[in-house]
Amino acid sequence: MPKCIIDGREVEFTPGQNLIDVAKSAGIEIPFFCYHPGLSVVAQCRMCAVEIEKFPKLQTACSTPATEGMVVKTQSDKVKQNQKSVMEFLLINHPLDCPVCDKSGECDLQDQSYGYGSAYMRTSEERRTYVDLDMGPVIQKNMNRCIHCTRCIRFGDEVAGIREMVAIQRGNNTEITTIDGKQLQTEYAGNYADICPTGSLTLKDFRFKKRAWFLKKTPTICEGCSRGCSLELQHEANVIYRCIARENKEVNKHWICDEGRFNYHYVQESDRITEPAVKQGTALQMSAWKQAVLSAREAVAGKKVAVLVGSDLTQEEAAMVQQFAKSKLASAPVFHFGTPGVESAKDDDAADSLLKRKSKTANLHGMEKLGIAPFTAMPSGVHAAIVFRGGRAQLPTLAVSTRIGVGVFKRSESLEFEAVLPGTAFAEKDGTIVNFMGMEQRLKRAIAAPRECKSLSEILMMWTNL
Amino acid sequence: MAESTQMFKPHFTEEARGLAYYLGKMNGYAALKKALAMTPEAIIDEMKKSNMRGRGGAGFPTGVKWGFIPKQSPKPKYLVCNADESEPGTFKDRDIMRYTPHLLIEGMLIGGHAIGAATGYIYIRGEYVREAKLLNEAIDEAYAKGYLGKNILGTGFNFDLTVHRGAGAYICGEETALLNSLEGKRGEPRVKPPFPAQSGAFAGPTIVNNVETLAAVPMIINNGGEWFAKLGRLEKSGGTRLISVSGHVKKPGVYELDAGSVTIRELIYNVCGGILGDKKLKAVIPGGSSAPVLSADEIDVIYDIEPLMKIGSMMGSAALMVVSEDYCVVRLLKRITKFYAHESCGQCTPCREGCKWMEDILHRLEDGHGREQDLALLLDIADNINGKTLCALGDAAAGPVSSFVKKFRADFEAHIRGGKCPNA
């Protein structure tokens, strides 16, 4: 591999790599704002300028590929002076409203002020201000905080495939906004907030909910479709506040869709059944675990049973259900369900040109791996169905007289059920899911299951041993 | 001061405009015939020998620039004429386009042949409404006579030429911003590399040349590169220069002088008749408003690229602005800085934020609300912009600020201490 010299250290690089990435691989940080590994290079913020031997002027590290024998200095007086000056320039018009800014604590501008800026302000001129238009339900805009890095413009144009963010006006009055002030159209709008290096574009959903530094972060996988994008669930005191994309070069690069980003909300919705429930009269009533399990068992006793597993279950859970059906339900047939019209891997195509897949559950491909057949219609002679669900699989029509639910159900969709034994959603358990590429990925437990919800293994244990 | 060769100036008359005059009195399109019989390499060689240095402002050797065009390219090549002429104080290209448009057309044809381009664009500043119309008329004439279009002069050489009008942004005189604007995009400079010679208009190899540069090409081909080089009195700078003189002189206007044949003092006092009202000279801006200012005791410098560079200023677009003792230099600098702040495209941090900051400070200062520390701050901001921006506009804004504050510090201090302009 070719080598260059950064701050006196020999560093290997792959031809084509820029100096920011090469330096990073050697543990040397070159600060930047406008550069983003998933977007084109514009060299606008000038923060990453470094000194390169034989070049009279500072060169931007983002736009300079490393070459064999290149000698780079990232710590020289000239470089440091430039960083200090760029920080000063960026702050003369920034409102410095960090105390009430949602980005505070995870803000590139704030962090780099701390690292490279000055504690003193030399400007006394009036700050530039803008009037902001509503950008739709996902993004809250605050143009006063913007540092004109244009990441958002490039994201729309190059990744989301829609040119909706633009720069209007010119020079010091440049405003980053949507074309004609329209609301954002893309179904990937949340990424605007992820990539914004300041609090200029933030998530409405997260607005004033939690200071970023209180959030605990759990890396996990999205259960929104069969792609299985890498996510980070951010939570505190057992409440999820936000979900952001995690970099995964093979699956989702740096991005996630809004559906996946906001999917977690159902986990903590008030309509979710979080206590064992048994039908009494016409309505489901809260009950104790023992009574609920006994009622459920009694309801299906002596009946011919079919077992339905949502393709939102993990491999471990689905295998457990298979075994349970075989040994405890007299080899009742097991079917998977999830997305109407997407019964098998063959039906699971790309749903758009970026990330989304047609299967709206994460583990359709895992179900096939386990040899579970898709649910099409209730086999004749079956009078009872036990439905296992992770929370996202869409319930099929159940043409039976007795229905038992195990897992995550809403009250509104369980009116016809004899009993519901509340289980865990994707954020509350560990497990394996298989995406459409056949990649096995791990769900990680971010929060504890609410109230009386129990893991599937516990519920099946009770069913078997009570 | 010897007589200068007059290639352009005598033809800057209304009668010169048509093709008939061009063919009859200016040996029109003879150079094209000669050039089409030459190989592209031979033309580029001739350009190199001529010591023609780009007349737009940077002074880059034109032959060398043409040599950067790759011989083989999967994409079409383009020749673009930069007729944006927006550096304040510059108005020489206007005369070429107004009076001798065929010189430019013929120059572009030869350039197109030299670099292997079949398409040319003249990107003209939006304010030049009349010149755009005249150019289009001349282009129509050339098409009608077969100097433009397919199979030109029966040689198989094709060349199409289109006039594209800008929308009034100074930054579109920067060649990559010009190309963006030409492509219908926002007029913002591009990151370099790649340079236009590798990837320019529509991602094809592109050469961008100034109007005067291209208009001189027929004369270089007719008379030879060496003839042109010898017109210049100094090494490495050939030909004549069209100089736009403005400000407080008795005879402002466009002058044509052999490159390096006069000092600034001779130019002001002998050529332009001295200072208006016989006042004392205060300052000279030698190369368009972005050139660092010269004080009255620096004007014995030869008016050419290298001598001006040596004393820390620049020849730029050869636009000399003369300022007499009556005019407030603080006000002048504020106006210049306001221009660059207004024309900054807003892409890169130092220029977007710094130019406006300097303007704000100067505004205060001129109004008498300056503070002692403002001068050091101005110098520091200019330093932080200079050489650190995406394109040269930052340097263009920083140069005047540093030079004015350093050379006329007493005037600035008088504003600060007196709380108002001493001349007011």
Contacts between the chains, C-beta under 8 A, distances in Angstrom:
chain1	res1	chain2	res2	distance
A	41	B	191	6.6
A	42	B	191	6.4
A	42	B	347	7.4
A	43	B	191	4.6
A	43	B	348	7.6
A	43	B	390	6.2
A	44	B	347	4.9
A	44	B	348	4.9
A	44	B	349	7.1
A	44	B	390	6.5
A	45	B	348	7.3
A	45	B	349	5.4
A	46	B	348	5.5
A	46	B	349	5.1
A	46	B	350	5.9
A	46	B	388	5.9
A	46	B	389	7.1
A	46	B	390	7.5
A	47	B	349	7.5
A	49	B	388	6.5
A	57	B	387	4.9
A	57	B	388	7.5
A	58	B	387	7.3
A	58	B	388	6.2
A	60	B	191	7.8
A	63	B	191	5.0
A	81	B	384	7.6
A	82	B	384	7.5
A	82	B	388	5.8
A	85	B	350	6.9
A	85	B	384	3.7
A	85	B	388	7.4
A	86	B	349	5.3
A	86	B	350	6.9
A	88	B	384	7.6
A	89	B	349	4.9
A	89	B	350	5.7
A	89	B	352	7.8
A	89	B	353	3.8
A	89	B	354	5.7
A	89	B	357	7.7
A	89	B	384	7.3
A	90	B	349	6.0
A	90	B	353	6.9
A	92	B	353	5.7
A	92	B	357	5.9
A	93	B	353	6.5
A	122	B	377	5.9
A	123	B	357	6.5
A	125	B	357	6.6
A	125	B	360	4.2
A	125	B	361	7.3
A	125	B	364	8.0
A	126	B	360	8.0
A	147	B	349	7.4
A	148	B	346	6.5
A	148	B	347	7.5
A	148	B	349	7.5
A	148	B	352	6.5
A	150	B	347	7.8
A	167	B	186	6.7
A	167	B	346	6.9
A	169	B	346	7.4
A	170	B	169	7.2
A	170	B	342	7.9
A	170	B	343	7.7
A	170	B	344	7.2
A	170	B	345	6.1
A	170	B	346	5.4
A	171	B	341	6.2
A	171	B	342	6.3
A	171	B	343	6.8
A	171	B	344	3.7
A	171	B	345	6.6
A	171	B	346	4.6
A	171	B	351	8.0
A	171	B	352	6.0
A	171	B	355	7.1
A	171	B	356	7.0
A	172	B	341	6.2
A	172	B	344	6.8
A	172	B	346	6.8
A	172	B	352	5.7
A	172	B	353	6.9
A	172	B	355	7.2
A	172	B	356	3.8
A	173	B	346	7.4
A	174	B	345	7.9
A	174	B	346	3.3
A	174	B	352	6.6
